[in-house]
Amino acid sequence: MATNMKISVAGRIKDESFAKVSFKGKNEEGCVIVEGKNRTLEIKLPEKINWRQATLIPRQIVFFAKKNGIKKLALDWTAVKDLKLGEESAVAEIFAVNFEMANYEFVAYKETPKEGWKFIEEILIIADGKAEIEKSIKRGQLIGKEINSCRDISNTPSGEMTPEVLAKNAQDAAKGTGIKVSVLGEGDMKKMKMEAVLAVGKGSRQKPRFIVMEYNGEKKGKPVVLIGKGVTFDSGGISIKPADGMPEMIMDMSGGASVIHTVVLAAKLGIKKRVIGLIPAVENMPSGESYRPGDIIRSMSGKTIEVENTDAEGRIILADANTYAEKYEPELVVNVATLTGAAVVALGERASAFFTKDDKLKDLISEEGEKSGEYVWQLPLWDEYEAEIKGRNADVCNTRNRANSRYGGSILGAMFIYQFSKNFPSWVHIDIAPRMTATQDEFLSAGATGTPIRLLIRLLEKY
């Protein structure tokens, strides 16, 4: 649930309703000190203070304030500057982003408690020369709110977040921004021979949609195209998933949700660039109409795809989306997808995996990932891996084409998508499966994280 928390800058505390924040705490759980009518929320800082703490400290403040029923907070900005986290405007922005992210909780389907929800209502930054950080705080809060809107979409149960509803969400999010949103239906995709998207969606009663978002922040120049996997529920299809992992598959469209809200955010921030968002939206379900292991699909590009496993569906729909993107003659294409569990096995839950053959782009993504708090790690995309996704009876195979298809799963998923990306001057695939949901120690509510919006918006500004 996105909240209407107010973040403002002033020279002094307004009144006694505000609890002061102190970094002198000794309790790992945070505690509130009461002296008469004055309250102080004490936060214990880690021994090692570095840039990464700029993400965690504001989250801790909100987390422990909510836990102690505090609604209003006053933070002395001098205490933040004394931590020497980094350049002041950058710290102000990242604090505001993470104040918003930490104040979020998905409560749409919960009964409101008698005492109400424990959301923070206002954070007051006590600072001199407030104009210097006000702009950064305003920008950070805008980014944080857009991330939370993305989390709302990802957390919504699939029964109420079908491909059609996801398309409606894109249209609603874009209202008033100048973004043009077009939605291709089943008939449109048949005419365009988008057989890869159509094949994956065949098993469901919920028909596929192909969402196109066009933001022209600049009339000239080639665009950046963001492409997000929009599988609104992934049962695995005929190659059905184990029951234990299936509930989280309501979030298998998190890549698509992040692309929707990155394009919207680009417009709200007034980024001077052409940005295109493409989201192939499907449900992957088993039925008598489903595509099957052993099927051969002719994609929009003309390349044929041999289906070894219907649960490797994300790469299949991205194949058509990448081909569709060629019409824009983009300078850069970014694929974003909760593509593989193998990425989680390789990296754990701390960083997304990314793949590119562009060394300059690699350096930029790594640097901006660190600055934004959206941590990423490059995995190889060597030519030798290409042999492992060649089809026996088709051009390419959607899993490893030899014994033990689990080997190198994230790499081979990226290599598959790369087969449909060779016409682009620059391309990167970000496998966000490791960061789909929040970990227990990052002071965020359970569920979707809204990754990788923070990274994508910086990439649009810096590329």
Backbone torsions as a table, in degrees:
resi	resn	phi	psi	omega
1	MET	NA	122.5	176.3
2	ALA	-74.4	133.6	-177.0
3	THR	-106.4	166.4	178.5
4	ASN	-104.9	45.5	179.0
5	MET	-63.7	138.0	178.0
6	LYS	-99.6	130.8	172.9
7	ILE	-120.7	119.6	-177.4
8	SER	-134.1	165.8	-180.0
9	VAL	-120.1	133.4	179.6
10	ALA	-148.9	168.0	-178.5
11	GLY	-84.5	-14.7	-179.1
12	ARG	-156.0	166.5	178.7
13	ILE	-70.3	137.9	-176.2
14	LYS	-70.0	-50.7	-176.6
15	ASP	-160.7	-177.1	-174.7
16	GLU	-73.5	-7.3	179.6
17	SER	-72.8	-13.0	-179.3
18	PHE	-91.9	130.4	173.6
19	ALA	-90.5	131.7	177.8
20	LYS	-74.4	149.9	176.1
21	VAL	-104.3	130.5	177.2
22	SER	-124.6	141.8	177.9
23	PHE	-98.6	20.9	-177.5
24	LYS	-102.5	15.3	-178.3
25	GLY	-66.6	152.8	177.3
26	LYS	-117.6	-1.5	-177.4
27	ASN	-102.4	124.3	-179.6
28	GLU	-58.2	-28.1	-175.7
29	GLU	-90.0	-2.1	-177.1
30	GLY	74.2	145.8	179.7
31	CYS	-148.5	159.6	-179.3
32	VAL	-109.9	124.9	176.9
33	ILE	-100.9	126.6	-179.6
34	VAL	-111.1	124.7	176.2
35	GLU	-129.3	98.6	-174.7
36	GLY	65.3	-123.0	178.8
37	LYS	-92.1	-2.2	-177.4
38	ASN	-95.3	137.9	178.3
39	ARG	-122.6	142.8	176.7
40	THR	-130.1	126.2	175.0
41	LEU	-92.0	114.0	-178.8
42	GLU	-95.9	127.7	-179.8
43	ILE	-115.2	131.8	176.0
44	LYS	-88.8	124.5	179.3
45	LEU	-88.9	152.2	176.3
46	PRO	-68.9	157.9	179.5
47	GLU	-64.0	-37.0	-178.8
48	LYS	-97.4	111.5	179.4
49	ILE	-101.4	122.0	177.5
50	ASN	-146.5	-174.6	-175.6
51	TRP	-59.0	-35.3	-178.5
52	ARG	-62.1	-25.0	177.6
53	GLN	-69.2	-18.8	177.2
54	ALA	-64.3	-23.3	174.7
55	THR	-83.5	-43.0	-172.6
56	LEU	-80.5	-35.8	-175.9
57	ILE	-60.6	-49.6	178.6
58	PRO	-62.5	-33.2	177.0
59	ARG	-65.7	-42.0	178.3
60	GLN	-60.1	-43.1	-179.4
61	ILE	-56.9	-49.5	-178.6
62	VAL	-69.3	-42.5	-178.3
63	PHE	-57.2	-50.6	-176.6
64	PHE	-75.4	-28.2	174.6
65	ALA	-65.0	-45.6	178.0
66	LYS	-62.3	-41.7	-179.3
67	LYS	-61.2	-32.0	-178.6
68	ASN	-99.6	12.3	174.8
69	GLY	71.4	22.6	178.8
70	ILE	-86.6	132.0	-178.1
71	LYS	-102.2	-27.1	-177.3
72	LYS	-129.5	136.7	-176.5
73	LEU	-127.8	146.2	173.4
74	ALA	-122.9	122.6	-177.5
75	LEU	-116.7	119.6	177.2
76	ASP	-73.6	114.3	-175.0
77	TRP	-67.2	-24.9	176.9
78	THR	-60.8	-38.6	178.8
79	ALA	-64.2	-33.6	177.2
80	VAL	-70.5	-44.5	179.8
81	LYS	-62.3	-33.4	179.7
82	ASP	-65.2	-19.7	178.7
83	LEU	-74.7	-16.8	178.4
84	LYS	53.8	51.1	-179.4
85	LEU	-75.4	-30.9	-177.6
86	GLY	161.6	-164.9	-178.8
87	GLU	-61.5	135.4	-167.0
88	GLU	-59.2	-45.9	-178.0
89	SER	-65.3	-36.4	178.0
90	ALA	-66.6	-40.2	178.2
91	VAL	-66.0	-42.5	179.0
92	ALA	-60.3	-42.7	179.8
93	GLU	-64.3	-48.0	-175.4
94	ILE	-69.9	-29.3	173.6
95	PHE	-63.8	-45.9	-178.8
96	ALA	-64.5	-42.7	176.8
97	VAL	-55.4	-47.5	-173.0
98	ASN	-81.9	-22.5	168.1
99	PHE	-59.1	-46.7	-179.5
100	GLU	-64.8	-45.9	-177.8
101	MET	-62.6	-38.8	-178.7
102	ALA	-74.2	-23.0	-178.8
103	ASN	-84.2	-5.0	-177.5
104	TYR	-83.0	143.3	169.4
105	GLU	-153.4	138.4	-179.1
106	PHE	-84.8	103.1	-174.4
107	VAL	-122.7	14.0	-174.1
108	ALA	-57.9	-27.9	-176.1
109	TYR	-109.7	14.0	-179.7
110	LYS	-105.7	149.7	175.1
111	GLU	-75.6	134.7	-179.0
112	THR	-67.0	126.7	178.1
113	PRO	-61.7	155.0	179.7
114	LYS	-58.0	-37.3	-178.8
115	GLU	-84.6	-0.2	-179.5
116	GLY	83.9	172.2	179.7
117	TRP	-77.3	150.5	-176.3
118	LYS	-92.3	46.7	178.1
119	PHE	-82.2	148.0	175.0
120	ILE	-73.3	133.9	-178.7
121	GLU	-93.5	-34.8	-176.4
122	GLU	-154.5	139.5	171.7
123	ILE	-122.1	123.7	-179.7
124	LEU	-106.2	120.6	176.6
125	ILE	-93.3	118.3	179.6
126	ILE	-90.0	112.1	-175.2
127	ALA	-154.5	146.1	170.1
128	ASP	-87.7	155.3	-179.2
129	GLY	59.3	48.2	-169.4
130	LYS	-62.4	-26.4	-178.1
131	ALA	-59.8	-27.1	-177.2
132	GLU	-66.0	-33.1	-177.7
133	ILE	-109.3	-13.5	-178.4
134	GLU	-59.1	-42.9	-179.6
135	LYS	-61.7	-42.8	-180.0
136	SER	-66.3	-39.0	179.5
137	ILE	-66.9	-41.2	178.2
138	LYS	-62.1	-44.5	178.6
139	ARG	-64.0	-44.8	-179.6
140	GLY	-62.7	-39.0	179.5
141	GLN	-66.9	-37.1	177.3
142	LEU	-62.7	-43.5	178.0
143	ILE	-63.1	-46.4	-179.6
144	GLY	-60.2	-41.0	179.7
145	LYS	-65.3	-38.7	179.8
146	GLU	-68.4	-37.2	175.2
147	ILE	-60.8	-43.1	-179.4
148	ASN	-67.2	-33.8	175.1
149	SER	-64.8	-37.7	175.0
150	CYS	-62.9	-41.7	179.9
151	ARG	-63.5	-37.0	176.6
152	ASP	-57.7	-45.7	-179.8
153	ILE	-63.1	-48.1	-176.7
154	SER	-64.2	-35.7	-177.5
155	ASN	-80.0	-15.3	-177.5
156	THR	-68.3	132.4	179.7
157	PRO	-55.2	145.0	-174.4
158	SER	-62.7	-27.4	177.2
159	GLY	-62.5	-21.5	179.2
160	GLU	-117.0	7.2	176.5
161	MET	-132.3	66.1	179.0
162	THR	-80.1	171.3	175.9
163	PRO	-54.1	-40.2	179.4
164	GLU	-65.0	-42.1	179.8
165	VAL	-69.0	-37.7	176.6
166	LEU	-59.9	-41.7	177.4
167	ALA	-62.9	-40.8	177.9
168	LYS	-64.3	-38.0	177.1
169	ASN	-61.9	-39.9	178.0
170	ALA	-63.1	-42.6	179.0
171	GLN	-64.1	-43.5	-179.5
172	ASP	-66.2	-42.0	-178.6
173	ALA	-64.2	-29.8	-175.3
174	ALA	-86.2	-8.5	-177.2
175	LYS	-58.6	132.6	177.5
176	GLY	79.7	4.2	-177.9
177	THR	-103.1	-12.7	-175.4
178	GLY	86.2	1.9	178.0
179	ILE	-77.8	133.8	175.0
180	LYS	-89.7	125.1	178.7
181	VAL	-116.7	124.3	175.6
182	SER	-119.9	143.7	180.0
183	VAL	-125.3	117.1	177.5
184	LEU	-88.1	131.5	176.7
185	GLY	-93.7	-173.7	-176.9
186	GLU	-59.5	-42.3	-179.9
187	GLY	-63.8	-41.9	178.5
188	ASP	-61.2	-42.9	-178.2
189	MET	-68.3	-33.6	177.1
190	LYS	-64.3	-41.3	179.4
191	LYS	-63.7	-33.3	-178.1
192	MET	-89.5	0.9	178.5
193	LYS	60.5	41.8	176.2
194	MET	-86.9	63.0	-172.5
195	GLU	-69.5	-22.4	179.8
196	ALA	-69.5	-47.1	176.5
197	VAL	-62.9	-45.1	-177.5
198	LEU	-63.5	-37.2	-178.7
199	ALA	-63.2	-46.6	-178.2
200	VAL	-63.8	-35.3	-177.4
201	GLY	-84.7	-3.0	-173.7
202	LYS	-61.4	-32.3	-172.5
203	GLY	-77.8	-8.9	-175.0
204	SER	-107.1	150.5	173.0
205	ARG	-73.6	-20.4	177.8
206	GLN	-83.5	112.5	-173.2
207	LYS	-73.9	147.1	-178.5
208	PRO	-68.9	156.4	174.7
209	ARG	-134.1	151.5	175.0
210	PHE	-123.1	112.8	-172.2
211	ILE	-96.9	130.2	180.0
212	VAL	-122.4	122.3	178.2
213	MET	-119.7	128.3	-176.3
214	GLU	-126.1	115.3	177.4
215	TYR	-115.5	122.4	-179.0
216	ASN	-109.2	77.8	176.7
217	GLY	-71.9	-15.2	175.8
218	GLU	-148.0	132.8	-174.9
219	LYS	-73.9	-34.4	-178.6
220	LYS	-94.9	166.7	175.9
221	GLY	90.8	155.9	179.4
222	LYS	-80.6	146.5	-174.3
223	PRO	-84.5	164.8	164.4
224	VAL	-96.9	130.0	179.2
225	VAL	-108.3	122.7	175.8
226	LEU	-103.6	128.0	-177.0
227	ILE	-123.6	120.3	-175.9
228	GLY	-117.7	132.2	176.5
229	LYS	-63.9	126.3	-176.7
230	GLY	-120.1	52.5	177.6
231	VAL	-83.4	102.2	-171.8
232	THR	-71.0	-22.9	165.3
233	PHE	-154.5	134.7	-178.0
234	ASP	-121.8	99.0	175.5
235	SER	-80.5	-13.7	-171.8
236	GLY	97.7	-13.6	-178.1
237	GLY	71.4	-144.8	179.5
238	ILE	-59.6	-37.3	174.7
239	SER	-83.2	66.6	-165.1
240	ILE	-66.2	145.7	-179.1
241	LYS	-75.1	159.0	170.0
242	PRO	-64.6	150.4	-176.3
243	ALA	-60.8	-36.2	-174.3
244	ASP	-60.1	-37.0	-175.9
245	GLY	-93.3	-2.3	-171.5
246	MET	-75.4	-35.1	-177.9
247	PRO	-56.2	-36.3	-179.3
248	GLU	-70.3	-9.8	-177.3
249	MET	-73.9	0.3	167.8
250	ILE	-66.4	-19.6	-177.9
251	MET	-98.1	13.9	-176.9
252	ASP	-75.0	-0.5	173.7
253	MET	-103.9	18.1	-177.2
254	SER	-61.9	-33.4	175.7
255	GLY	-63.0	-43.5	177.4
256	GLY	-63.8	-43.0	179.2
257	ALA	-61.8	-39.8	-179.2
258	SER	-68.3	-35.1	177.5
259	VAL	-67.6	-43.0	177.9
260	ILE	-54.4	-50.2	-173.2
261	HIS	-82.4	-17.7	171.5
262	THR	-71.3	-42.4	178.1
263	VAL	-63.3	-44.0	178.5
264	VAL	-62.0	-43.2	-180.0
265	LEU	-64.7	-38.9	177.5
266	ALA	-58.1	-41.1	178.5
267	ALA	-68.0	-43.3	-178.9
268	LYS	-66.1	-31.8	178.2
269	LEU	-84.1	-9.5	179.7
270	GLY	69.8	34.9	-179.6
271	ILE	-64.0	130.1	-176.4
272	LYS	-84.5	74.6	-178.3
273	LYS	-160.3	151.5	170.4
274	ARG	-83.3	126.6	-178.6
275	VAL	-130.1	127.9	177.5
276	ILE	-113.7	134.1	174.4
277	GLY	-115.4	128.3	178.7
278	LEU	-122.8	128.1	-179.7
279	ILE	-132.9	102.4	171.0
280	PRO	-75.9	118.6	-173.3
281	ALA	-114.1	122.7	-178.3
282	VAL	-145.5	165.1	166.2
283	GLU	-112.9	134.4	-179.4
284	ASN	-104.2	100.3	-172.6
285	MET	-128.5	150.8	175.0
286	PRO	-86.3	136.4	174.7
287	SER	-168.2	-179.3	177.6
288	GLY	-68.2	-13.0	-179.9
289	GLU	-100.1	-3.8	-173.0
290	SER	-66.4	152.6	169.2
291	TYR	-70.5	155.7	-166.9
292	ARG	-125.1	155.0	168.0
293	PRO	-58.7	133.3	-177.1
294	GLY	100.4	-16.0	177.1
295	ASP	-66.1	153.6	172.3
296	ILE	-120.8	124.3	-176.1
297	ILE	-110.0	133.7	173.3
298	ARG	-94.6	112.8	-176.1
299	SER	-76.6	171.8	179.2
300	MET	-58.2	-30.7	-178.7
301	SER	-73.9	-17.0	-173.3
302	GLY	101.1	-20.7	176.1
303	LYS	-66.8	142.5	178.0
304	THR	-98.9	145.7	-175.9
305	ILE	-120.0	122.8	176.4
306	GLU	-90.5	123.1	-176.0
307	VAL	-91.5	110.7	174.4
308	GLU	-93.1	-30.2	-175.1
309	ASN	-148.2	120.4	-177.6
310	THR	-73.0	-9.1	177.3
311	ASP	-86.3	1.0	171.9
312	ALA	-104.2	58.1	-170.7
313	GLU	-90.5	-27.1	-175.5
314	GLY	-60.3	-43.1	-179.7
315	ARG	-65.1	-29.7	-179.2
316	ILE	-68.7	-45.8	-179.3
317	ILE	-71.1	-29.9	177.5
318	LEU	-69.0	-26.4	177.6
319	ALA	-58.6	-47.6	178.4
320	ASP	-68.7	-38.0	-179.8
321	ALA	-63.3	-41.0	178.3
322	ASN	-64.5	-39.2	178.0
323	THR	-65.0	-41.5	177.1
324	TYR	-60.1	-36.7	-177.9
325	ALA	-63.6	-21.6	-177.5
326	GLU	-61.0	-27.1	-178.4
327	LYS	-62.4	-23.1	-177.9
328	TYR	-87.7	-7.6	-176.4
329	GLU	48.1	58.4	-172.7
330	PRO	-72.9	154.9	173.4
331	GLU	-84.2	-23.3	-179.4
332	LEU	-152.6	138.0	173.7
333	VAL	-122.5	132.5	179.5
334	VAL	-121.8	117.3	172.4
335	ASN	-92.6	133.0	179.3
336	VAL	-127.7	122.7	-175.5
337	ALA	-157.6	143.5	165.3
338	THR	-79.6	75.6	-164.6
339	LEU	-84.6	-45.0	-170.5
340	THR	-140.6	139.7	168.6
341	GLY	-66.5	-22.3	179.5
342	ALA	-63.1	-30.9	177.2
343	ALA	-66.3	-35.3	178.0
344	VAL	-68.9	-40.1	177.6
345	VAL	-62.0	-40.8	-176.9
346	ALA	-72.3	-41.8	-169.5
347	LEU	-115.2	-5.7	-172.9
348	GLY	72.4	-151.9	-174.9
349	GLU	-111.0	19.5	-174.6
350	ARG	-100.0	-19.4	-175.4
351	ALA	-150.9	146.9	171.7
352	SER	-81.8	153.4	175.1
353	ALA	-91.9	144.5	173.1
354	PHE	-137.3	156.6	-172.9
355	PHE	-138.5	129.4	174.9
356	THR	-160.3	156.8	173.8
357	LYS	-104.1	5.6	-178.6
358	ASP	-99.1	109.1	-175.5
359	ASP	-65.0	-38.4	178.6
360	LYS	-65.8	-41.0	178.2
361	LEU	-66.1	-38.9	177.5
362	LYS	-57.3	-47.7	-178.8
363	ASP	-64.4	-40.8	-179.5
364	LEU	-64.3	-44.8	-178.9
365	ILE	-65.1	-43.2	178.7
366	SER	-61.4	-44.8	-178.4
367	GLU	-66.3	-46.5	-177.6
368	GLU	-73.8	-27.3	173.6
369	GLY	-62.6	-42.9	179.1
370	GLU	-67.4	-42.9	-178.6
371	LYS	-66.7	-34.3	-175.6
372	SER	-86.8	-14.6	-173.8
373	GLY	84.6	11.0	-179.5
374	GLU	-106.8	82.5	-166.8
375	TYR	-75.2	137.7	-177.4
376	VAL	-136.2	159.9	177.8
377	TRP	-144.1	130.3	-178.5
378	GLN	-77.5	135.3	170.6
379	LEU	-112.4	157.5	-172.6
380	PRO	-71.4	151.1	174.5
381	LEU	-132.7	51.4	-176.0
382	TRP	-69.7	150.2	-179.4
383	ASP	-58.4	-30.5	-178.1
384	GLU	-59.4	-28.6	-179.0
385	TYR	-69.7	-20.0	-175.5
386	GLU	-60.4	-34.5	-179.3
387	ALA	-62.1	-24.2	-175.0
388	GLU	-83.8	-6.1	176.4
389	ILE	-120.6	16.4	172.5
390	LYS	-73.4	137.1	-179.5
391	GLY	-78.5	153.9	174.0
392	ARG	-80.2	-42.7	-177.6
393	ASN	-116.7	5.7	179.3
394	ALA	-143.6	179.0	-177.0
395	ASP	-68.3	-44.5	-179.5
396	VAL	-135.5	158.1	179.5
397	CYS	-115.8	142.6	-173.9
398	ASN	-84.5	-0.3	168.9
399	THR	-141.1	-179.5	-180.0
400	ARG	-59.9	133.9	-170.7
401	ASN	-91.5	20.5	-179.9
402	ARG	-144.5	-176.3	-174.6
403	ALA	-52.1	140.9	-179.3
404	ASN	57.9	84.4	-177.7
405	SER	-70.4	-3.9	-178.2
406	ARG	-81.1	-18.8	-177.1
407	TYR	-64.9	130.8	175.0
408	GLY	59.4	35.1	-171.9
409	GLY	-57.3	-45.0	-178.8
410	SER	-68.5	-39.5	179.6
411	ILE	-65.0	-43.1	-177.7
412	LEU	-71.9	-30.9	173.5
413	GLY	-62.5	-43.1	177.8
414	ALA	-66.5	-40.6	179.8
415	MET	-63.7	-35.6	175.6
416	PHE	-61.0	-50.3	-178.6
417	ILE	-62.3	-34.6	179.8
418	TYR	-60.3	-29.3	178.7
419	GLN	-61.4	-22.3	-179.1
420	PHE	-108.9	18.7	-175.5
421	SER	-127.9	4.6	-172.0
422	LYS	-72.0	-14.3	179.3
423	ASN	-86.7	-3.9	-178.2
424	PHE	-91.3	140.1	178.2
425	PRO	-64.9	-30.4	177.8
426	SER	-149.1	138.9	-174.4
427	TRP	-151.2	144.2	174.0
428	VAL	-144.2	143.0	173.7
429	HIS	-114.9	128.7	178.4
430	ILE	-113.9	115.0	178.4
431	ASP	-91.5	102.5	-173.3
432	ILE	-92.3	9.5	-179.7
433	ALA	-53.5	-39.7	179.6
434	PRO	-63.1	-26.2	-175.2
435	ARG	-110.3	16.6	-178.5
436	MET	-60.6	-41.8	-178.4
437	THR	-121.9	157.1	-177.1
438	ALA	-75.0	145.4	173.1
439	THR	-85.8	165.3	-172.8
440	GLN	-70.0	-24.0	-173.0
441	ASP	-107.1	18.9	179.4
442	GLU	-108.6	12.6	171.8
443	PHE	59.7	39.3	172.4
444	LEU	-122.6	154.4	177.9
445	SER	-68.7	157.5	-179.3
446	ALA	-62.5	150.0	178.2
447	GLY	111.0	-156.8	-172.5
448	ALA	-64.9	148.2	-179.0
449	THR	-101.6	-15.3	-176.1
450	GLY	77.3	17.8	178.2
451	THR	-70.0	149.5	-3.6
452	PRO	-110.7	48.9	-175.4
453	ILE	-57.2	-42.7	-178.3
454	ARG	-59.5	-39.3	178.4
455	LEU	-72.2	-44.7	-176.0
456	LEU	-61.8	-40.6	-177.4
457	ILE	-68.4	-35.3	176.4
458	ARG	-69.7	-35.8	178.2
459	LEU	-63.7	-41.6	178.3
460	LEU	-63.2	-36.2	-178.1
461	GLU	-77.9	-30.4	-173.7
462	LYS	-96.5	-24.1	-172.6
463	TYR	-71.7	NA	NA
